[in-house]
Amino acid sequence: MQHLVWRLEPESPHLPLNLYTLHALIASRPSLIAGPPEVRHPLNAMLERVTAVDSLSRTGRDQVAGLRYALRIADR
């Protein structure tokens, strides 16, 4: 998971693929982000970086929204 998180670079041509893969991974294994908050902080920080640059497609924005929702649920 961390490999994908660190690859969420706004300038990367592989951003859509990495975002899709990370979204699918978290959707199928939500326990990956259910641990201590230190596990979720890097993902949250990278999502902030990705959304700061308005280069996401509609699907990408939906995937980011899904990941943020999963993070909020994991913080409960």
N, C-alpha and C positions, 0 to 999 in steps of 0.2 A: 504494500500500500504506500509506504513512504517513497518508494521509487517513483510512483505515479504522481504523488503530491508534489515532489520537487520538480517534476517535469511540466507543471502547469504554468508555463511561461507565456505571457500574453503575446510575445513576438514569435513564438514557435509555430511553424507550419503544422506541427503535430498536435496542437492544442485541442482541436475537436476530438481526435482519436483518444488522447489521454483523458480528457474530461468524460467522454462516453465510457471508457473502460473503468475509470474510478467510480463513476455513478453506478454502473452495473455491479461492480464489486461490492460497494457499500450496500446496495439494494439486496444483494444475495447473502451478504454476511455483515449485518449491522453490528455484530459483536466486535468487529474490528475497531469501532470508535466508541465502544461502551466502556472502555477502561478508564484510566485516570485522565484528567483534563489535559495533561501534557501530550497525550496522543492526538487530541483534537485541535490544539492550538496551531500547529503548522498548517493543517488543512484550512482552518479558518483564515489564517494570514494569506495563504496562496489564493483563496477564493476572493479575498479583498483586492489583491493585486490584479487578478483576472478581470474583475468587474470594474476596476478603475479605468481601464481602457475599453472603449466602446467598440470592440471588434468581434463580439460574440453574435452568432446567429440566434434565431428564435429558439432552436433546439438547445443550443449551448446555454442560453439564459434559463431555460426550463431545467436543465440538468444542474446548474448552479443553485437554483431555487430548491431543488430536491435535496441536494447535498446540505444546504443550509438548514433545511427542515430536519434532516437526519441529525445534524449536529445539535439543534435545539432539543430534540427528543433525548439524545444521549446525555445532555446536560441536566436532565431532570433527576 
